[in-house]
Every structure is written in C-alpha cells, then in structure tokens.
C-alpha cells in the first residue's frame, strides 16, 4: 500500500496568498478616493486587514502607493478612527507630493480637513481645508477642485460663517457642472439649499432644492437629499450648541 502523497504546502501557500490578495483587492475597490462625507460606506473585515497590513509597512518605513494610503485612510475614517485616518492621510500627502500625484495630495489634505471637522477641531480643519483648495487648483482636475471647495464650505458652516460657506458651495456646484459631474453638482445644490434655509430664506432654499431634484431625476443619479442637507444642519447645530 502506497503512503498518501505529501501535501503540496507551497501550492497551498500560494493559493492562500492569492485568496488574500483577491479579498484585499475587493476591499480596496469598495473604498472611494474622495470621502463620502454625506453618507456611509459599508465596512468589511478585509478593509481592517488591509489597514493593518498597510500600517505595518508605513511604520517600518516602507514605500506605499499614495492612492492606497488615501483609500486606507478613508477606511479608517469610516471606521470612526480619525487619528489613524489622519496618519494615513499625512503619509499619502507626503508620498503623493514626492511622486507628483497632486490629485492624491489634494484629496489627502482635504480628507484630513474633513476628519478634523468631524472631531470638532474646526481651526485645524480650516487650515487643511484652505491648503486643499490651493493644492487642488494646481491639479487642473475639476472633480478634485469641486471636492476641496465643497469640503471647505462644510468647514465654514462649522465656523458659523454661512455666507462664506455659500460662496464656496456655489463655486463647487459651478466647478462640478462645468466638468459634467451631475452628481457633484446636485449634491452641492442640496447643500446650498440647506445653507440658504439656515440663513432664513425658506423660499429660495426650496427653489434650490427643487432645481437639484430635477437634475437628479434627469440624470438618474442616486443621491440622498435628506442625508446631504442633514449633514450641513448637524454641522451648524454642533457649532452653535453650548
């Protein structure tokens, strides 16, 4: 009777590693570069695994692609860990500037601002938000520019500067619109409607909201207007609370 064949441990190891690579790639694809500050991203265990592996590489001085660092920072943000998110964003911005990926650098700086806003560190959020707008202008990328403007607008709401917020959100809507980004344009218009309502003009707010809704229907965009408007309202309530 022949003994059973020895297991092919190398083949098993390769298969296991390939399975892990596939899982991490799937997790990576679920994380957008720009933060979904008006909504939620579903977290899966592989995202945390991806973050842990990336953090180990960063801590050991390894070279990591800035886009990966940006996505992993966003995964940490969605998981509620702003400190870890900012750690990844700082590494992403440094790596992106070194390699000339100015779009990734601008997004990393803007996302850092969003993280500070959520933690109610408004002064720090403003510094990074203003830096992000400057960095975005260099890129020539309308989507990145629109994201930076929209995010700085949120900072201004947190600073109780509704006029400044409105100007930035209008600029974001125009930037998205010129680039043909209907989703970005509509989201900016919904934010403008809530800012206008907070300024006390319900009629103008309703007109803006209706215009945004028409754009959504005509373009078959999936947006949650209540969540978008609610995000602005919550920022304003936070800054005005004792």
Secondary structure, 3 states (H helix, E strand, C coil): CCCCCCCCHHHHHHHHHHHHHHHHHHHHHCCCCCCCCCCCCCCCHHHHHHHHHHHHHHHCCCCCCHHHHHHHHHHHHHCCCHHHHHHHHHHHHHHHHHHCCHHHHHHHHHHHHHHHHHCCCHHHHHHHHHHHHHHHHHHCCHHHHHHHHHHHHHHHHHCCCHHHHHHHHHHHHHHHHHCCCHHHHHHHHHHHHHHHHHCCCHHHHHHHHHHHHHHHHHHCCCCCHHHHHHHHHHHHHHHHCC
